[in-house]
Amino acid sequence: MPLNSLLLILLLAVVTLLVGVGVLALLLARPTWCAPLAGALAAMALMVTVTGMLVAVSRG
């Protein structure tokens, strides 16, 4: 079932890009939120990376 894992990774990438665009819009609207938003985005990117790696390794 490599198609399911590819779809999951694609979904994670799309969600990451959408959240990134949202964060960019917030940073342009409210520059004082830079530190909390950067930390939240970094944590989310780390979670997405770990999830993608786990899916890739478990699916073989």
Secondary structure, DSSP 8 states (H G I E B T S, - for coil): -HHHHHHHHHHHHHHHHHHHHHHHHHHHH-GGGHHHHHHHHHHHHHHHHHHHHHHHHHH-
